[in-house]
Amino acid sequence: MADGSAGKGQREHFDVLIVGAGLSGIGAGWHLQDKTPKRTYAILEGREAIGGTWDLFRYPGIRSDSDMYTLGYAFKPWTEAKAIADGPSILKYVRETAQDFGIDQKIRYGHQVTSAAWSSEAAAWTVTAQRTDGQAVTLTCGFLMLCGGYYNYEGGYTPEFPGRERFKGAFVHPQHWPEGLDYAGKQVVVIGSGATAVTLVPAMAATAAHVTMLQRSPTYVVSRPAEDAMANRLRKALPAMLAYNLIRWRNVLLGMLFFRMARNKPEQVKQNIIGMVRAELGPDYDVGKHFTPTYNPWDQRLCLVPDADLFEAIKAEKASVVTDGIESFTETGIKLASGAELAADIVVSATGLRLQVLNGLRLSVDGRAVDPSRTLAYKGMMYEDIPNLATVFGYTNASWTLKADLTCEYVCRVLNQMTRTGMRQVTPRNDDPNIEHEPWLDFSSGYVQRAMAAFPKQGSKAPWKLHQNYALDLMSLRYAKLADGVLEFSNPVGAKAKVAA
């Protein structure tokens, strides 16, 4: 039924179902309301709250590692002073957006989507969700948008540490931070060197006796001011949206320029980053050992620290970095491969996420199970031979929301084209035998490498190739013709489709 209601014995139907009420899902709701307002939609959220990542993570210092002028939505200006914002401020922003536009009224909490089955005959997805009360709920929709992110909310990645069971202190993973964990005056070891680790160390060092960041190998760490002085001046002088767009585009262009330089002149960029770290920590600090990676910049994501807080904690001797392997845990800490020992009251395993394919859903098309690992991704959002489905997946080298906004715009363009042409189905088809399959992400990070075999593939050329470039995606998703010889519109209204054998 077009209005989302259901009669007796009928499944509730929506034109669009969105999976996930985080940053992406709330953005998708806004785009649907703005660009295709006659369509009905609902958001199915597995948890009991809006916010996704920004509600799930509660560890000390939680913040963005992208500036809010690009992580914020294109349609809602970020107006707070800090450009590198803390988690609670971002969560407030997402929730305000949902409330301001009535998107929160479309959310069904406690609905964990588990599977979706497409029928060409009905031109609809049958979506099954498990409610928190244990009841299974089934709904149908014409189009399915997966906005649940890329990692498993049930738990992060923790390696098998030898002897961990012997450790008598607290052992925690940041993804499930214990409420009320007292680390004041304690010896803390944070295992890891990524974005979570460099956030935790200075935040915990403020009250802990000492915090040690134990890393197997170094990561590139870049400091930026938490507040953007130019942005704050512009916001005082110009209307909010104009100021926001100017700073947004400035940051987009600077980010693209930096990424291009890292690709074209990796050694020069590497030395510039290391030089900045050396300037922060002084000539006597062993930057070569602790802050000089063996890989090139942007082979993995760079770590951002606001106002050099990590370096300040190290200089104040409230924090330190140890680059070594772990031989085993002991009752009182960790024995290192070098033979040294680190005493610890608390060990934090900031060792990464567990990536999840297509929000963890089981998909089938006309009775055939979908194997994502054998599927090509179209423009980084739709999938070969899978009708009426899109995922929102952001950039790895820039802010997530830049790509999310463009993806949602494109989906709305597709939906409106279906209305204009009277078609009920849209499916990417690959008829080019020369397209080669490549990994979804070209990143050497451990959490990426552990999962890539199960993910859909990108192709060796457009429109199956991921750009990781906002300007190219802007042309491809906002301005390029939908009729590209790959996107197939079919299954007209009133016709009975033939189900593939």
Backbone torsions as a table, in degrees:
resi	resn	phi	psi	omega
1	MET	NA	137.2	-171.1
2	ALA	-64.3	-28.8	-176.3
3	ASP	-88.8	3.9	178.3
4	GLY	86.3	-3.2	177.5
5	SER	-88.3	167.4	-179.5
6	ALA	-139.9	137.4	176.5
7	GLY	-80.6	178.0	-177.7
8	LYS	-60.5	128.4	178.3
9	GLY	80.6	-2.0	-179.8
10	GLN	-103.4	147.9	173.7
11	ARG	-77.3	144.8	177.8
12	GLU	-67.8	132.2	-175.2
13	HIS	-121.1	140.4	174.8
14	PHE	-129.8	152.4	174.7
15	ASP	-64.4	-40.5	-179.5
16	VAL	-136.8	135.3	168.2
17	LEU	-113.1	133.8	177.4
18	ILE	-109.3	131.3	177.0
19	VAL	-100.0	115.1	176.6
20	GLY	106.9	129.3	179.6
21	ALA	-113.5	42.3	174.4
22	GLY	-95.5	-156.5	-178.8
23	LEU	-53.9	-45.0	-178.0
24	SER	-71.8	-44.3	-176.7
25	GLY	-65.1	-40.8	177.5
26	ILE	-65.7	-40.2	176.0
27	GLY	-62.2	-41.4	179.0
28	ALA	-62.0	-41.2	177.9
29	GLY	-60.0	-41.9	179.4
30	TRP	-63.6	-45.8	-177.8
31	HIS	-62.7	-40.7	177.9
32	LEU	-62.3	-45.0	180.0
33	GLN	-64.5	-36.0	-175.0
34	ASP	-80.6	-37.8	-168.8
35	LYS	-109.3	-17.2	177.9
36	THR	-144.8	62.4	-165.9
37	PRO	-66.3	-18.7	-178.0
38	LYS	-80.8	-11.2	-179.3
39	ARG	-81.2	143.0	174.5
40	THR	-87.5	147.7	176.6
41	TYR	-152.8	160.1	172.6
42	ALA	-141.9	155.1	177.3
43	ILE	-113.1	124.5	177.7
44	LEU	-101.5	118.7	-176.0
45	GLU	-119.7	124.4	-176.2
46	GLY	-68.5	-29.7	-179.1
47	ARG	-94.3	-174.7	-176.1
48	GLU	-104.0	20.4	-175.2
49	ALA	-151.0	153.5	170.6
50	ILE	-74.7	149.8	167.8
51	GLY	127.0	-20.7	177.7
52	GLY	55.7	-125.6	-179.6
53	THR	-50.6	-41.6	-172.1
54	TRP	-77.9	-11.6	170.6
55	ASP	-98.4	-32.1	-177.2
56	LEU	-69.7	-49.1	-174.3
57	PHE	-80.1	127.3	-178.2
58	ARG	-127.9	15.9	-175.5
59	TYR	-74.5	158.4	-176.4
60	PRO	-57.9	133.1	175.0
61	GLY	82.3	0.8	-176.5
62	ILE	-45.2	129.0	-175.5
63	ARG	-158.6	173.0	175.8
64	SER	-78.0	154.5	168.6
65	ASP	-111.3	18.5	171.9
66	SER	-129.8	154.5	178.6
67	ASP	-72.8	147.6	-174.5
68	MET	-74.6	-10.7	176.5
69	TYR	-76.1	-17.8	172.9
70	THR	-112.4	-25.2	175.7
71	LEU	-78.1	-24.5	175.8
72	GLY	-69.6	162.6	178.8
73	TYR	-69.5	148.8	177.7
74	ALA	-63.5	-26.7	-172.8
75	PHE	-98.4	-4.9	-179.0
76	LYS	-134.0	109.1	-176.2
77	PRO	-61.9	142.9	169.4
78	TRP	-84.0	123.8	-172.0
79	THR	-117.7	1.0	178.8
80	GLU	-81.7	161.4	-173.8
81	ALA	-68.2	-37.6	-175.7
82	LYS	-80.0	126.4	175.6
83	ALA	-81.7	-33.9	173.8
84	ILE	-97.8	99.2	-165.8
85	ALA	-97.2	153.1	175.8
86	ASP	-79.5	160.9	-176.5
87	GLY	-56.3	-47.9	179.6
88	PRO	-59.1	-34.6	178.5
89	SER	-69.0	-38.6	178.5
90	ILE	-68.0	-42.1	177.9
91	LEU	-60.8	-42.7	177.1
92	LYS	-59.5	-42.6	179.9
93	TYR	-62.2	-45.2	179.4
94	VAL	-64.0	-44.8	-179.1
95	ARG	-66.8	-39.1	176.4
96	GLU	-61.9	-40.6	178.6
97	THR	-60.8	-46.2	179.4
98	ALA	-61.2	-40.1	-179.3
99	GLN	-73.7	-43.3	-177.0
100	ASP	-59.3	-34.2	-175.5
101	PHE	-107.9	10.3	177.7
102	GLY	71.2	13.2	-178.4
103	ILE	-69.3	-30.5	-179.9
104	ASP	-61.6	-23.6	179.1
105	GLN	-74.5	-11.3	-178.2
106	LYS	-97.7	-0.3	-173.1
107	ILE	-91.4	136.1	172.2
108	ARG	-113.1	106.4	-176.0
109	TYR	-77.9	160.8	177.2
110	GLY	64.1	28.6	177.3
111	HIS	-116.9	95.4	179.4
112	GLN	-88.9	108.2	-177.6
113	VAL	-71.8	130.7	-176.3
114	THR	-114.2	-29.8	-177.5
115	SER	-156.0	160.7	176.1
116	ALA	-148.7	132.6	-178.1
117	ALA	-123.3	125.4	-179.6
118	TRP	-93.4	136.6	173.0
119	SER	-120.0	119.3	176.9
120	SER	-69.5	-31.5	179.5
121	GLU	-63.5	-43.7	179.1
122	ALA	-87.6	-12.9	-174.5
123	ALA	53.0	50.3	-176.3
124	ALA	-154.7	153.7	170.7
125	TRP	-94.7	136.7	168.7
126	THR	-102.1	114.4	-171.1
127	VAL	-108.7	129.0	179.0
128	THR	-110.5	131.5	178.1
129	ALA	-128.4	145.8	176.4
130	GLN	-100.1	120.9	179.1
131	ARG	-82.4	160.1	-178.9
132	THR	-65.3	-20.6	176.9
133	ASP	-83.8	5.3	177.7
134	GLY	92.5	-8.6	-177.8
135	GLN	-82.5	138.6	174.2
136	ALA	-87.4	134.2	-179.1
137	VAL	-120.0	137.9	178.6
138	THR	-120.8	129.4	176.1
139	LEU	-130.4	164.9	174.8
140	THR	-124.4	157.2	178.6
141	CYS	-154.1	158.9	177.1
142	GLY	-82.9	-29.0	-178.6
143	PHE	-143.6	140.9	-176.4
144	LEU	-119.2	126.5	177.7
145	MET	-115.2	121.6	179.9
146	LEU	-96.7	109.1	-175.9
147	CYS	-120.7	26.8	-175.4
148	GLY	-90.5	14.4	177.2
149	GLY	80.2	-162.2	-170.1
150	TYR	-126.3	3.2	-179.1
151	TYR	-129.6	161.2	-176.1
152	ASN	-80.9	120.5	-178.9
153	TYR	-73.5	-15.4	-176.3
154	GLU	-71.0	-26.3	180.0
155	GLY	176.8	150.7	178.5
156	GLY	-87.3	-174.1	-178.5
157	TYR	-92.3	127.7	173.9
158	THR	-129.4	119.5	178.5
159	PRO	-64.6	165.8	173.7
160	GLU	-81.7	99.2	179.7
161	PHE	-86.3	123.3	179.2
162	PRO	-57.7	133.4	174.4
163	GLY	73.9	12.7	-177.0
164	ARG	-58.5	-32.8	-177.8
165	GLU	-65.2	-17.9	-179.6
166	ARG	-79.5	-20.9	-174.0
167	PHE	-67.6	127.0	-175.6
168	LYS	-91.2	-10.0	-179.7
169	GLY	-86.6	-167.9	179.0
170	ALA	-86.1	135.6	177.5
171	PHE	-122.9	119.6	-174.4
172	VAL	-133.6	153.7	170.7
173	HIS	-109.6	137.3	-175.9
174	PRO	-58.4	-27.1	-176.9
175	GLN	-66.7	-24.3	177.3
176	HIS	-131.1	73.5	-176.0
177	TRP	-73.8	128.1	-178.6
178	PRO	-67.9	129.3	178.6
179	GLU	-64.1	130.6	176.8
180	GLY	80.5	13.0	178.2
181	LEU	-60.7	122.1	-176.8
182	ASP	-97.1	113.0	178.9
183	TYR	-117.0	7.1	178.2
184	ALA	-62.2	128.6	178.5
185	GLY	72.4	9.4	-176.2
186	LYS	-100.6	157.3	171.3
187	GLN	-87.3	122.2	-174.9
188	VAL	-121.1	135.7	170.9
189	VAL	-116.9	124.0	175.2
190	VAL	-105.1	115.7	179.6
191	ILE	-88.3	121.2	179.8
192	GLY	134.9	166.7	-179.1
193	SER	-141.5	14.6	-178.4
194	GLY	-91.4	-163.2	-174.7
195	ALA	-59.3	-39.8	-179.2
196	THR	-66.7	-44.1	-178.9
197	ALA	-62.2	-47.0	-177.0
198	VAL	-71.1	-16.4	172.3
199	THR	-80.7	-46.3	-177.1
200	LEU	-63.6	-42.1	-170.4
201	VAL	-59.0	-55.0	179.8
202	PRO	-67.7	-32.5	-179.6
203	ALA	-65.9	-44.1	-179.7
204	MET	-75.3	-30.5	-178.0
205	ALA	-64.3	-20.2	-179.3
206	ALA	-61.1	-30.9	-178.7
207	THR	-126.7	-17.8	178.9
208	ALA	-70.6	159.3	174.9
209	ALA	-63.3	-45.3	176.9
210	HIS	-163.7	145.9	177.6
211	VAL	-123.4	126.6	177.0
212	THR	-109.5	125.9	172.6
213	MET	-91.9	109.2	-179.0
214	LEU	-97.5	114.1	-176.6
215	GLN	-123.6	143.1	174.9
216	ARG	-73.2	-36.3	179.3
217	SER	-152.3	155.9	-174.9
218	PRO	-76.2	162.1	175.8
219	THR	-125.8	153.0	174.0
220	TYR	-71.4	128.0	-179.8
221	VAL	-123.0	125.8	-176.9
222	VAL	-121.8	134.5	177.7
223	SER	-100.2	138.5	173.3
224	ARG	-136.8	153.3	176.3
225	PRO	-62.2	139.8	178.3
226	ALA	-65.9	-33.6	177.0
227	GLU	-106.0	140.7	178.5
228	ASP	-96.5	103.3	-173.5
229	ALA	-60.3	-43.5	179.8
230	MET	-63.6	-41.7	179.5
231	ALA	-61.8	-43.3	-179.4
232	ASN	-65.8	-34.7	176.2
233	ARG	-67.9	-43.9	-179.1
234	LEU	-63.9	-37.3	-179.0
235	ARG	-65.8	-27.5	177.1
236	LYS	-77.7	-27.7	-173.0
237	ALA	-98.0	-22.7	-172.4
238	LEU	-125.1	161.0	172.3
239	PRO	-56.1	148.9	-170.9
240	ALA	-55.8	-47.3	-176.2
241	MET	-69.3	-37.2	178.5
242	LEU	-64.7	-47.0	179.5
243	ALA	-61.4	-43.2	-179.0
244	TYR	-60.9	-46.5	-178.2
245	ASN	-66.1	-38.2	178.8
246	LEU	-63.2	-46.4	-179.8
247	ILE	-69.3	-37.2	178.8
248	ARG	-58.8	-48.7	-178.6
249	TRP	-69.2	-36.9	175.5
250	ARG	-58.6	-46.0	-178.0
251	ASN	-68.9	-36.5	176.0
252	VAL	-60.7	-48.4	-177.3
253	LEU	-66.4	-40.3	177.8
254	LEU	-64.6	-39.8	178.5
255	GLY	-63.7	-43.3	178.6
256	MET	-64.2	-40.4	179.6
257	LEU	-63.7	-43.8	-179.4
258	PHE	-64.9	-41.6	179.2
259	PHE	-64.2	-42.5	178.8
260	ARG	-61.9	-42.5	178.2
261	MET	-62.9	-40.2	-179.9
262	ALA	-63.0	-34.8	178.8
263	ARG	-76.8	-39.4	-175.0
264	ASN	-84.7	-34.6	-178.2
265	LYS	-132.4	64.6	-172.8
266	PRO	-61.0	-38.3	-177.3
267	GLU	-67.7	-39.1	179.2
268	GLN	-65.2	-44.4	179.2
269	VAL	-64.8	-41.0	178.3
270	LYS	-58.4	-47.1	-178.9
271	GLN	-66.9	-33.4	177.4
272	ASN	-65.7	-43.2	179.8
273	ILE	-64.7	-46.7	-179.0
274	ILE	-65.0	-36.2	177.2
275	GLY	-62.1	-39.0	178.1
276	MET	-66.0	-38.7	177.2
277	VAL	-65.0	-42.4	179.9
278	ARG	-63.4	-37.2	177.5
279	ALA	-65.0	-32.9	178.9
280	GLU	-74.0	-42.5	-170.8
281	LEU	-98.2	-11.4	175.5
282	GLY	91.2	164.1	-173.4
283	PRO	-69.7	-20.0	-176.7
284	ASP	-86.9	-10.7	-178.4
285	TYR	-83.6	141.2	-176.9
286	ASP	-82.4	75.3	179.2
287	VAL	-65.5	-33.7	179.9
288	GLY	-59.0	-37.7	-178.1
289	LYS	-81.7	-41.9	-167.9
290	HIS	-101.6	-18.0	-176.3
291	PHE	-135.1	22.7	179.2
292	THR	-121.3	95.8	-179.2
293	PRO	-68.3	161.1	177.3
294	THR	-85.8	-14.9	-178.9
295	TYR	-100.0	170.3	-179.6
296	ASN	-84.1	155.2	176.5
297	PRO	-55.3	137.0	179.2
298	TRP	72.9	6.7	163.7
299	ASP	-70.9	-25.8	166.8
300	GLN	-131.2	163.6	-179.1
301	ARG	-67.6	137.7	177.5
302	LEU	-74.3	150.2	177.2
303	CYS	-98.0	130.8	-179.0
304	LEU	-105.0	130.8	174.5
305	VAL	-121.7	125.7	-178.7
306	PRO	-77.7	135.3	177.1
307	ASP	53.7	32.6	176.5
308	ALA	54.5	32.9	-172.3
309	ASP	-61.5	-36.0	177.3
310	LEU	-63.9	-45.7	-179.2
311	PHE	-65.9	-37.3	178.1
312	GLU	-63.0	-40.2	178.7
313	ALA	-65.3	-37.1	178.1
314	ILE	-67.6	-44.6	-179.8
315	LYS	-64.2	-32.5	178.7
316	ALA	-80.2	0.2	-179.0
317	GLU	60.8	24.5	172.1
318	LYS	-87.9	-16.4	-179.4
319	ALA	-142.8	157.0	176.1
320	SER	-148.4	162.3	178.7
321	VAL	-116.7	131.0	174.8
322	VAL	-120.9	125.5	178.5
323	THR	-107.6	106.2	-173.4
324	ASP	-166.9	166.8	173.9
325	GLY	-93.0	165.3	178.5
326	ILE	-102.0	120.6	174.0
327	GLU	-81.4	-48.5	178.0
328	SER	-170.3	160.4	169.5
329	PHE	-79.8	152.1	172.4
330	THR	-121.1	-179.5	178.6
331	GLU	-63.8	-29.7	-173.2
332	THR	-115.5	8.2	180.0
333	GLY	164.0	-138.0	-174.8
334	ILE	-133.3	130.0	172.2
335	LYS	-93.0	127.8	-174.5
336	LEU	-91.8	162.1	179.9
337	ALA	-60.1	-29.6	179.6
338	SER	-75.4	-10.1	-177.9
339	GLY	101.4	-17.1	177.8
340	ALA	-70.8	162.5	178.2
341	GLU	-126.7	143.1	175.5
342	LEU	-111.9	119.3	175.8
343	ALA	-77.0	141.4	-178.2
344	ALA	-150.2	134.5	167.3
345	ASP	-88.7	-31.4	-178.5
346	ILE	-136.0	133.3	172.7
347	VAL	-117.4	127.3	177.8
348	VAL	-108.8	121.4	-178.9
349	SER	-92.9	83.2	178.5
350	ALA	-86.9	60.9	-168.1
351	THR	-105.2	13.5	169.5
352	GLY	112.1	-179.3	-176.9
353	LEU	-105.2	165.2	168.5
354	ARG	-108.0	112.3	-177.7
355	LEU	-70.1	151.6	-175.9
356	GLN	-132.2	131.4	-175.4
357	VAL	-83.9	129.7	174.5
358	LEU	47.8	46.8	178.1
359	ASN	59.2	18.3	178.2
360	GLY	78.7	10.7	-177.9
361	LEU	-80.0	147.6	165.8
362	ARG	-90.6	122.4	-178.0
363	LEU	-113.2	144.5	170.8
364	SER	-140.5	149.0	179.0
365	VAL	-125.2	115.4	-179.2
366	ASP	50.2	45.2	174.8
367	GLY	87.0	-7.3	-180.0
368	ARG	-100.6	127.9	177.8
369	ALA	-66.6	140.2	179.2
370	VAL	-91.5	129.2	172.2
371	ASP	-102.6	101.4	-175.7
372	PRO	-55.9	-33.2	-175.4
373	SER	-67.2	-15.5	-180.0
374	ARG	-106.6	14.4	-173.6
375	THR	-112.7	135.5	175.7
376	LEU	-84.8	140.0	177.5
377	ALA	-91.8	130.2	178.9
378	TYR	-95.7	117.2	-179.3
379	LYS	53.6	26.5	176.9
380	GLY	70.2	17.4	-175.4
381	MET	-144.0	-35.6	178.1
382	MET	-111.8	174.8	-169.4
383	TYR	-137.6	141.3	-178.8
384	GLU	-51.3	124.1	175.3
385	ASP	65.6	14.1	174.5
386	ILE	-112.0	110.4	-175.5
387	PRO	-76.2	151.4	163.6
388	ASN	51.2	43.7	178.1
389	LEU	-143.6	138.5	175.7
390	ALA	-141.8	146.5	172.3
391	THR	-112.5	146.7	175.7
392	VAL	-100.2	113.1	-176.7
393	PHE	-134.4	119.6	-173.5
394	GLY	-82.5	-169.3	-178.7
395	TYR	-81.4	153.3	170.9
396	THR	-95.2	-19.1	-177.1
397	ASN	-112.7	13.7	179.6
398	ALA	-161.2	-173.8	-177.3
399	SER	-67.7	139.1	-179.5
400	TRP	-54.9	-44.2	-169.5
401	THR	-70.3	-24.2	177.6
402	LEU	-56.9	-47.9	179.3
403	LYS	-75.4	-35.1	-179.8
404	ALA	-60.2	-45.6	178.8
405	ASP	-60.4	-44.6	-179.5
406	LEU	-65.6	-38.6	178.5
407	THR	-61.8	-46.4	-179.5
408	CYS	-64.2	-39.2	175.4
409	GLU	-58.6	-44.6	-176.9
410	TYR	-65.3	-42.9	177.6
411	VAL	-58.4	-41.9	178.3
412	CYS	-64.2	-38.6	175.4
413	ARG	-60.0	-43.6	-179.9
414	VAL	-63.9	-45.8	179.8
415	LEU	-60.6	-42.4	179.8
416	ASN	-68.3	-33.6	176.1
417	GLN	-65.9	-39.0	177.6
418	MET	-62.0	-40.2	177.8
419	THR	-64.3	-45.4	-177.6
420	ARG	-62.9	-36.4	-174.7
421	THR	-97.3	-4.6	179.5
422	GLY	71.8	23.2	179.6
423	MET	-98.7	146.5	-178.0
424	ARG	-104.9	-6.2	-171.7
425	GLN	-137.9	138.8	175.4
426	VAL	-135.4	127.9	-171.7
427	THR	-141.4	125.4	171.9
428	PRO	-70.2	132.5	178.5
429	ARG	-124.6	135.0	177.0
430	ASN	-106.8	111.9	178.1
431	ASP	-109.7	9.2	-177.1
432	ASP	-98.0	108.6	-178.2
433	PRO	-70.2	-11.6	-177.8
434	ASN	-90.3	-3.0	177.8
435	ILE	-70.5	124.3	177.3
436	GLU	-98.5	146.1	178.9
437	HIS	-84.9	132.0	178.1
438	GLU	-128.9	159.5	179.6
439	PRO	-59.0	147.3	179.1
440	TRP	-56.7	-45.3	179.2
441	LEU	-123.3	136.1	177.4
442	ASP	-100.0	68.2	-177.7
443	PHE	-127.8	140.4	-178.4
444	SER	-91.4	-0.6	-179.9
445	SER	-58.1	144.1	-177.2
446	GLY	-58.9	-43.0	-177.3
447	TYR	-65.4	-28.2	176.4
448	VAL	-76.0	-47.7	-176.9
449	GLN	-62.6	-33.2	-179.7
450	ARG	-65.7	-23.6	-170.5
451	ALA	-113.9	-15.9	-167.9
452	MET	-61.0	-29.3	-178.2
453	ALA	-62.0	-28.6	-177.5
454	ALA	-88.7	-12.2	-174.8
455	PHE	-83.5	158.1	170.0
456	PRO	-57.1	162.8	-178.2
457	LYS	-106.4	154.2	167.1
458	GLN	-97.3	161.1	-179.5
459	GLY	-95.3	173.8	-176.2
460	SER	-82.8	-8.2	176.3
461	LYS	-155.0	166.1	-177.1
462	ALA	-61.9	149.8	0.5
463	PRO	-90.7	19.0	-179.4
464	TRP	-94.4	-4.8	-176.5
465	LYS	-93.5	134.4	175.2
466	LEU	-80.8	130.0	-179.3
467	HIS	-82.7	-39.8	-168.6
468	GLN	52.5	41.0	-177.4
469	ASN	-147.1	116.5	-172.9
470	TYR	-63.9	-41.2	-177.9
471	ALA	-64.6	-43.5	178.2
472	LEU	-65.7	-40.5	178.9
473	ASP	-67.8	-33.4	177.1
474	LEU	-59.2	-44.9	179.4
475	MET	-69.4	-40.0	-176.3
476	SER	-72.1	-35.6	-171.8
477	LEU	-101.9	-31.7	-177.9
478	ARG	-95.1	-34.0	-169.6
479	TYR	-116.5	-23.4	-177.4
480	ALA	-68.6	150.6	179.0
481	LYS	-65.8	143.4	176.0
482	LEU	-70.5	-31.5	-179.9
483	ALA	-79.2	85.0	-176.7
484	ASP	-111.0	9.0	-179.2
485	GLY	80.3	-0.4	-180.0
486	VAL	-116.7	-41.9	-179.0
487	LEU	-81.8	114.3	-174.2
488	GLU	-102.0	119.5	174.4
489	PHE	-97.1	128.5	-173.2
490	SER	-152.7	-173.2	173.6
491	ASN	61.3	66.8	-174.0
492	PRO	-65.2	153.1	176.6
493	VAL	-57.2	132.7	178.4
494	GLY	91.0	-13.5	179.4
495	ALA	-96.6	152.0	176.6
496	LYS	-100.0	116.1	-174.7
497	ALA	-74.6	149.4	172.2
498	LYS	-82.9	125.1	178.1
499	VAL	-80.7	129.1	-177.6
500	ALA	-60.8	138.5	-180.0
501	ALA	-72.8	NA	NA
